[in-house]
Amino acid sequence: MKNLNIGGLQIDLPIIQGGMGVGISLSGLATAVANEGGVGVISPAGIGFLYKDHSSDYLENCIYGLTEEIRKTRENTKGVIGVNIMVALTNYADLVETSIKEGVDIIFSGAGLPLDLPKYLTPGCKTRLAPIVSSARGAALICNKWKANFDYLPDAIVVEGPKAGGHLGFKIEQIDDEAFTLENIMPEVIAIANEIGLENGVVIPVIAAGGIYTGADIDKFLAMGAAGVQMGTRFVTTVECDASDKFKQAYLDAKKEDVRIIKSPVGMPGRAISSLFLDQVDAGTKQPKNCPVNCIKTCDISTAPYCIIASLSAALKGNFKHGYAFAGSNVWKTDRIITVKELFTALINEFNDYRNSINLSLV
């Protein structure tokens, strides 16, 4: 596999580990991925719940928890690390400022358009910025806004298709529409990135994400012009993933028919694994009594079917009576727990085997 260059930052392998919350990708997983030459990514979504013993203030705990996770990762790897921060988070600004202060290599930001992300950069900081989009229109809007308001262009753009796990940047009816597949939207984003990059004398690499599972998938999207890929689901069933064994087992037990699209309190559709909790949500028997931390800007406690931060925190511990697991469309393919090193070896072997099969077919 070729290496990946993001804003002058050289990454040995073109593989970015997706940022998965609550508590699924923290320092344990990020460190292991960075040590193998990919980009290890921490998700600070709901991290204040995980560090609740620090203080009685959730927002303060988020800053403390993210700082701790970044520092633990830095202590254990010389590789490239990032943080994935959702625009929809109420404490978005705090998390961005903390990440920059702690010197993370890259901030990935989606679940909304991060139109003002460059304003948080400080003099001399080397943190790169990579927005996550679901369309060429979104990519163009961000590039134009950043250039006009901050004289800054993305160091990379992640384009996430509708097969991703977690929150999706599509309308329900678009998720299964062929016009919105990653194969169709990625070339459009690449065209925009190349056009704007050429106009400004820079290269804006495009990262493909959503439903990428095998080395053959990686080769496919690299051949289509992607500079790299982002993968989430396959990293969950690793030894180093920060989720509980029960959470990982839910991935191993999932069948193809268990993967479903849900309506999230965040206001976006999402892809998750069926659970008793989600069945109760569908039946209308779940309703939050209060909002514990006001974690999402777009969540209204008076109309929300459940508290997303509470349900994802429960799932992290393997409690699927009170929560559920987000997952990508290929979660049903997971069959065992392996180390991150073994996963990288498998991906590289799959990639090479696929390349060799193509070369043989051309002989």
LUMVEXGU-762205 format. One record per residue (C-alpha): x, y, z; residue in three letters. Coordinates in pm, 1 decimal, padded with zeros to 6 digits, always signed. Layout:
BEGIN
X,Y,Z,Ala
...
// end
This chain:
BEGIN
+00000.0,+00000.0,+00000.0,Met
+00112.0,+00354.9,-00065.7,Lys
+00161.5,+00596.4,+00221.1,Asn
-00063.9,+00891.5,+00294.2,Leu
+00026.1,+01259.9,+00316.1,Asn
-00205.7,+01489.9,+00511.2,Ile
-00085.8,+01847.7,+00527.1,Gly
+00279.0,+01741.5,+00508.1,Gly
+00225.5,+01472.0,+00770.3,Leu
+00356.1,+01138.5,+00640.6,Gln
+00147.9,+00835.5,+00738.5,Ile
+00296.6,+00493.5,+00662.6,Asp
-00029.0,+00322.7,+00567.4,Leu
-00340.0,+00489.5,+00416.6,Pro
-00567.8,+00359.6,+00691.0,Ile
-00748.0,+00584.9,+00937.4,Ile
-00929.5,+00423.7,+01228.5,Gln
-01276.0,+00572.5,+01271.3,Gly
-01356.0,+00765.8,+01587.1,Gly
-01627.1,+00570.9,+01769.0,Met
-01811.9,+00682.8,+02080.0,Gly
-01914.9,+00649.4,+02350.9,Val
-01586.8,+00503.3,+02475.9,Gly
-01525.8,+00260.8,+02188.1,Ile
-01211.5,+00428.1,+02053.9,Ser
-00997.3,+00580.1,+02324.1,Leu
-00624.1,+00560.8,+02394.9,Ser
-00607.9,+00180.7,+02385.6,Gly
-00725.5,+00142.3,+02027.2,Leu
-00573.4,+00468.5,+01901.3,Ala
-00230.0,+00374.1,+02034.9,Thr
-00236.3,+00029.2,+01877.2,Ala
-00342.7,+00163.2,+01535.8,Val
-00082.5,+00441.5,+01539.3,Ala
+00187.0,+00190.2,+01629.0,Asn
+00101.2,-00012.0,+01317.9,Glu
+00144.7,+00288.0,+01087.6,Gly
-00217.3,+00398.9,+01052.6,Gly
-00392.0,+00696.7,+01212.1,Val
-00522.6,+00615.7,+01559.4,Gly
-00829.9,+00821.1,+01647.0,Val
-00986.5,+00906.0,+01983.8,Ile
-01357.4,+00985.2,+02014.1,Ser
-01440.4,+01230.0,+02295.7,Pro
-01818.7,+01187.7,+02254.7,Ala
-01961.4,+01130.1,+02602.3,Gly
-01614.1,+01105.7,+02754.1,Ile
-01726.7,+01306.2,+03057.7,Gly
-01942.4,+01007.2,+03161.1,Phe
-01634.4,+00786.6,+03159.4,Leu
-01445.2,+01031.6,+03381.8,Tyr
-01734.4,+01116.3,+03613.1,Lys
-01524.1,+01055.3,+03924.4,Asp
-01306.6,+01355.6,+03841.3,His
-01572.2,+01611.9,+03934.9,Ser
-01946.9,+01671.6,+03941.8,Ser
-01924.5,+01888.2,+03627.2,Asp
-01978.0,+01688.5,+03306.0,Tyr
-01821.6,+01951.6,+03079.3,Leu
-01514.1,+01978.8,+03299.3,Glu
-01488.4,+01599.8,+03299.9,Asn
-01496.0,+01597.7,+02918.7,Cys
-01195.6,+01828.0,+02899.8,Ile
-01011.3,+01631.4,+03166.9,Tyr
-01096.2,+01295.3,+03007.6,Gly
-00991.6,+01397.7,+02657.5,Leu
-00666.1,+01542.7,+02790.3,Thr
-00593.1,+01217.9,+02973.3,Glu
-00667.6,+01001.1,+02668.2,Glu
-00451.9,+01212.2,+02436.4,Ile
-00161.5,+01210.2,+02680.9,Arg
-00186.2,+00833.6,+02738.4,Lys
-00178.7,+00779.7,+02363.3,Thr
+00118.8,+01010.9,+02318.2,Arg
+00308.9,+00830.1,+02593.9,Glu
+00273.1,+00498.3,+02414.6,Asn
+00320.8,+00578.1,+02047.5,Thr
+00531.4,+00789.5,+01815.3,Lys
+00270.3,+00738.4,+01545.8,Gly
+00001.7,+00968.9,+01411.8,Val
-00302.0,+01032.9,+01631.6,Ile
-00625.3,+01217.9,+01575.0,Gly
-00948.1,+01314.3,+01749.0,Val
-01292.9,+01285.8,+01591.9,Asn
-01521.8,+01562.9,+01719.1,Ile
-01889.9,+01586.1,+01625.6,Met
-02010.9,+01935.3,+01536.8,Val
-02341.5,+01848.8,+01705.5,Ala
-02180.3,+01822.4,+02049.3,Leu
-02271.4,+02104.6,+02286.9,Thr
-01910.0,+02129.3,+02403.7,Asn
-01764.4,+02110.3,+02052.5,Tyr
-01550.0,+02422.6,+02101.9,Ala
-01403.9,+02294.9,+02431.2,Asp
-01305.4,+01963.6,+02272.3,Leu
-01147.9,+02126.8,+01967.8,Val
-00949.9,+02370.7,+02183.2,Glu
-00834.7,+02088.3,+02412.2,Thr
-00721.5,+01876.6,+02115.5,Ser
-00520.9,+02163.2,+01968.7,Ile
-00370.8,+02252.3,+02306.0,Lys
-00257.9,+01890.3,+02349.7,Glu
-00104.9,+01888.4,+02002.9,Gly
-00302.3,+01615.0,+01828.6,Val
-00191.6,+01558.6,+01471.3,Asp
-00535.6,+01572.5,+01307.3,Ile
-00888.4,+01675.7,+01401.3,Ile
-01164.2,+01499.3,+01208.6,Phe
-01502.1,+01668.0,+01236.0,Ser
-01846.8,+01574.4,+01107.6,Gly
-02207.8,+01517.4,+01223.9,Ala
-02273.9,+01866.6,+01095.7,Gly
-02065.7,+02105.3,+00887.4,Leu
-01756.5,+02233.4,+01075.4,Pro
-01769.3,+02573.5,+00905.6,Leu
-01565.1,+02756.8,+01170.2,Asp
-01313.5,+02486.8,+01265.3,Leu
-01001.1,+02681.2,+01151.7,Pro
-01076.6,+02969.2,+01388.5,Lys
-00961.9,+02754.5,+01680.3,Tyr
-00608.8,+02710.0,+01544.8,Leu
-00343.6,+02883.9,+01751.7,Thr
-00015.4,+03039.5,+01635.8,Pro
+00248.8,+02775.2,+01578.0,Gly
+00019.2,+02475.4,+01621.9,Cys
+00065.8,+02186.3,+01379.2,Lys
-00277.2,+02024.6,+01409.5,Thr
-00426.5,+01938.2,+01070.6,Arg
-00798.3,+01971.4,+00998.9,Leu
-01009.4,+01719.6,+00809.7,Ala
-01386.3,+01774.0,+00774.8,Pro
-01616.5,+01476.0,+00720.5,Ile
-01875.3,+01522.3,+00444.9,Val
-02137.8,+01317.9,+00262.3,Ser
-02151.2,+01515.5,-00062.2,Ser
-01948.2,+01725.8,-00304.8,Ala
-02175.1,+02017.5,-00217.4,Arg
-02075.6,+01992.8,+00148.7,Gly
-01707.4,+01968.5,+00055.6,Ala
-01728.5,+02276.6,-00167.5,Ala
-01916.8,+02476.4,+00095.9,Leu
-01656.0,+02402.1,+00364.0,Ile
-01362.1,+02476.2,+00134.9,Cys
-01510.3,+02806.8,+00020.0,Asn
-01607.7,+02918.2,+00371.6,Lys
-01270.4,+02824.9,+00518.5,Trp
-01081.8,+03000.8,+00241.5,Lys
-01292.9,+03317.7,+00256.2,Ala
-01308.3,+03346.9,+00635.6,Asn
-00977.5,+03200.5,+00750.9,Phe
-00756.6,+03173.4,+00440.6,Asp
-00731.4,+02802.1,+00515.9,Tyr
-00820.5,+02488.8,+00320.7,Leu
-00878.0,+02137.0,+00457.0,Pro
-00566.2,+01928.0,+00497.5,Asp
-00782.5,+01632.8,+00391.8,Ala
-01150.8,+01560.4,+00335.2,Ile
-01321.2,+01243.5,+00455.3,Val
-01620.0,+01147.0,+00241.7,Val
-01846.3,+00907.2,+00429.9,Glu
-02095.8,+00695.9,+00238.1,Gly
-02429.0,+00554.0,+00359.8,Pro
-02289.5,+00213.5,+00465.2,Lys
-02112.0,+00364.5,+00765.8,Ala
-02201.2,+00290.3,+01125.3,Gly
-02334.5,+00554.1,+01360.7,Gly
-02489.6,+00877.0,+01242.2,His
-02531.2,+00917.6,+00867.2,Leu
-02535.7,+01242.2,+00671.7,Gly
-02818.5,+01128.4,+00447.6,Phe
-03195.4,+01134.4,+00441.2,Lys
-03361.3,+00799.3,+00510.5,Ile
-03464.9,+00757.5,+00147.0,Glu
-03109.5,+00824.1,+00024.7,Gln
-02943.0,+00546.2,+00223.4,Ile
-03036.8,+00268.2,-00021.4,Asp
-03041.3,+00490.4,-00329.7,Asp
-02768.0,+00393.5,-00577.7,Glu
-02710.9,+00761.3,-00658.0,Ala
-02574.7,+00814.9,-00306.2,Phe
-02337.2,+00519.9,-00277.5,Thr
-01978.1,+00593.0,-00180.0,Leu
-01873.5,+00477.5,-00526.8,Glu
-02085.1,+00757.1,-00676.2,Asn
-02028.3,+01043.9,-00434.2,Ile
-01653.3,+00997.2,-00379.9,Met
-01547.7,+01088.1,-00737.4,Pro
-01756.9,+01404.8,-00711.4,Glu
-01580.6,+01504.2,-00389.1,Val
-01240.6,+01424.9,-00542.9,Ile
-01324.5,+01648.1,-00838.9,Ala
-01411.5,+01938.3,-00606.6,Ile
-01099.9,+01883.0,-00392.3,Ala
-00878.0,+01871.4,-00702.9,Asn
-01037.4,+02181.9,-00854.3,Glu
-01007.2,+02392.3,-00539.1,Ile
-00663.1,+02253.0,-00461.0,Gly
-00535.6,+02336.5,-00809.7,Leu
-00671.2,+02691.8,-00784.5,Glu
-00479.3,+02741.6,-00459.2,Asn
-00163.8,+02545.4,-00530.0,Gly
-00226.7,+02273.5,-00270.5,Val
-00321.4,+01906.5,-00265.9,Val
-00635.5,+01810.7,-00072.2,Ile
-00639.4,+01431.6,-00028.3,Pro
-00978.5,+01263.4,-00009.9,Val
-01035.1,+00976.3,+00233.6,Ile
-01306.3,+00719.9,+00155.2,Ala
-01521.8,+00595.5,+00445.1,Ala
-01833.4,+00391.5,+00510.4,Gly
-01862.2,+00014.2,+00461.8,Gly
-01492.6,-00042.4,+00388.1,Ile
-01405.6,-00375.8,+00544.5,Tyr
-01139.6,-00573.2,+00350.5,Thr
-00805.4,-00515.6,+00186.0,Gly
-00985.8,-00559.6,-00146.0,Ala
-01216.0,-00272.8,-00049.5,Asp
-00911.6,-00057.9,+00025.5,Ile
-00761.1,-00134.7,-00315.2,Asp
-01091.6,-00057.1,-00486.8,Lys
-01120.7,+00293.5,-00344.6,Phe
-00752.1,+00375.0,-00381.2,Leu
-00782.4,+00275.5,-00747.9,Ala
-01076.3,+00515.0,-00779.0,Met
-00860.9,+00803.4,-00661.4,Gly
-00895.0,+00805.0,-00284.8,Ala
-00574.0,+00887.8,-00097.7,Ala
-00672.1,+00663.0,+00191.7,Gly
-00960.1,+00496.2,+00373.3,Val
-01129.9,+00528.4,+00710.0,Gln
-01245.4,+00207.8,+00880.5,Met
-01442.3,+00165.4,+01201.0,Gly
-01635.8,-00159.9,+01235.0,Thr
-01348.1,-00398.6,+01181.9,Arg
-01142.6,-00230.0,+01453.3,Phe
-01411.5,-00294.1,+01716.4,Val
-01342.4,-00668.3,+01724.6,Thr
-00980.5,-00622.0,+01827.1,Thr
-00816.9,-00694.9,+02160.4,Val
-00713.3,-00331.8,+02201.5,Glu
-01053.1,-00176.2,+02129.9,Cys
-01164.9,+00010.9,+02441.4,Asp
-01518.5,-00136.9,+02442.8,Ala
-01618.5,-00415.6,+02680.9,Ser
-01606.6,-00781.3,+02579.8,Asp
-01988.6,-00786.3,+02584.2,Lys
-01998.6,-00497.7,+02336.6,Phe
-01755.8,-00678.7,+02106.6,Lys
-01963.1,-00995.9,+02139.1,Gln
-02266.2,-00807.6,+02007.0,Ala
-02066.3,-00747.7,+01689.3,Tyr
-01965.2,-01113.9,+01666.4,Leu
-02325.0,-01227.8,+01719.4,Asp
-02478.3,-00986.1,+01467.7,Ala
-02641.5,-01133.6,+01159.9,Lys
-02701.5,-00948.2,+00836.5,Lys
-03070.0,-00904.4,+00918.4,Glu
-02982.7,-00753.0,+01258.8,Asp
-02833.5,-00438.4,+01105.0,Val
-03093.0,-00163.4,+01093.4,Arg
-03144.2,+00207.4,+01036.2,Ile
-03268.4,+00400.3,+01336.6,Ile
-03385.6,+00753.1,+01402.9,Lys
-03148.0,+00915.0,+01649.2,Ser
-03236.1,+01194.6,+01894.0,Pro
-02950.6,+01383.9,+01727.3,Val
-03185.0,+01438.9,+01431.6,Gly
-02995.7,+01214.6,+01189.8,Met
-03054.5,+00854.6,+01084.5,Pro
-02805.4,+00601.0,+01212.2,Gly
-02701.6,+00240.7,+01152.9,Arg
-02705.7,+00009.4,+01453.0,Ala
-02743.8,-00351.5,+01566.0,Ile
-03093.0,-00454.8,+01676.1,Ser
-03142.3,-00486.2,+02049.6,Ser
-03419.1,-00519.9,+02305.7,Leu
-03375.4,-00151.8,+02381.2,Phe
-03438.2,-00049.9,+02018.1,Leu
-03743.6,-00275.7,+02005.4,Asp
-03880.7,-00089.8,+02306.5,Gln
-03804.2,+00243.5,+02139.0,Val
-04001.9,+00131.5,+01833.4,Asp
-04288.9,+00029.0,+02059.4,Ala
-04291.5,+00376.3,+02212.5,Gly
-04217.9,+00254.6,+02564.1,Thr
-03896.5,+00452.3,+02605.1,Lys
-03900.6,+00819.0,+02702.6,Gln
-03625.2,+01004.1,+02890.8,Pro
-03737.5,+01154.8,+03219.2,Lys
-03467.9,+01422.3,+03215.1,Asn
-03161.8,+01538.5,+03026.5,Cys
-02854.5,+01456.2,+03238.0,Pro
-02592.1,+01666.0,+03057.3,Val
-02736.8,+01838.2,+02746.6,Asn
-02468.0,+01672.0,+02533.1,Cys
-02616.7,+01733.4,+02185.8,Ile
-02719.5,+02074.1,+02050.5,Lys
-03002.7,+01932.2,+01838.4,Thr
-03155.8,+01698.8,+02099.5,Cys
-03486.7,+01809.1,+02254.3,Asp
-03571.5,+01620.4,+02575.1,Ile
-03942.5,+01691.3,+02528.7,Ser
-03955.2,+01497.6,+02200.4,Thr
-03654.2,+01263.8,+02219.7,Ala
-03748.0,+00893.6,+02231.4,Pro
-03449.5,+00821.6,+02457.2,Tyr
-03128.6,+00972.9,+02594.3,Cys
-02855.5,+00890.5,+02345.6,Ile
-02563.8,+00947.9,+02582.5,Ile
-02716.6,+00717.6,+02844.2,Ala
-02801.1,+00444.7,+02591.7,Ser
-02456.6,+00444.5,+02429.0,Leu
-02287.7,+00444.5,+02770.5,Ser
-02498.1,+00142.5,+02869.8,Ala
-02404.6,-00037.3,+02549.3,Ala
-02034.9,+00030.1,+02608.3,Leu
-02065.3,-00190.7,+02916.3,Lys
-02266.4,-00453.3,+02726.5,Gly
-02606.4,-00358.4,+02870.2,Asn
-02837.8,-00390.2,+02568.9,Phe
-03154.5,-00374.0,+02775.9,Lys
-03079.4,-00004.8,+02813.0,His
-02867.6,+00065.8,+02508.3,Gly
-02757.4,-00028.9,+02158.7,Tyr
-02442.9,-00051.9,+01947.1,Ala
-02381.5,+00153.4,+01636.5,Phe
-02214.4,-00050.6,+01359.7,Ala
-02135.0,-00041.2,+00990.0,Gly
-02322.2,-00240.8,+00727.2,Ser
-02060.4,-00519.5,+00728.0,Asn
-02067.9,-00591.5,+01101.2,Val
-02219.4,-00935.1,+01032.0,Trp
-01886.2,-01037.0,+00874.9,Lys
-01697.8,-01013.7,+01205.5,Thr
-01619.3,-01359.5,+01343.1,Asp
-01336.4,-01338.6,+01597.6,Arg
-01133.4,-01111.0,+01821.8,Ile
-00779.5,-01043.7,+01699.8,Ile
-00507.5,-00795.2,+01784.9,Thr
-00467.5,-00472.9,+01588.6,Val
-00133.2,-00603.6,+01459.7,Lys
-00305.8,-00915.6,+01328.2,Glu
-00575.7,-00701.0,+01168.9,Leu
-00321.2,-00487.5,+00984.3,Phe
-00143.2,-00801.4,+00865.2,Thr
-00475.6,-00941.2,+00741.8,Ala
-00565.8,-00617.1,+00561.0,Leu
-00226.9,-00599.7,+00390.4,Ile
-00248.3,-00967.1,+00286.8,Asn
-00602.4,-00918.8,+00155.6,Glu
-00489.2,-00611.1,-00034.6,Phe
-00192.8,-00793.0,-00190.7,Asn
-00393.5,-01106.2,-00272.2,Asp
-00654.4,-00895.7,-00447.7,Tyr
-00388.7,-00704.8,-00641.1,Arg
-00223.2,-01030.6,-00746.3,Asn
-00556.0,-01175.7,-00859.6,Ser
-00616.9,-00869.9,-01078.4,Ile
-00269.3,-00890.8,-01228.3,Asn
-00312.3,-01260.3,-01305.0,Leu
-00646.5,-01197.2,-01472.8,Ser
-00478.2,-00944.7,-01702.2,Leu
-00207.6,-01188.2,-01815.3,Val
// end
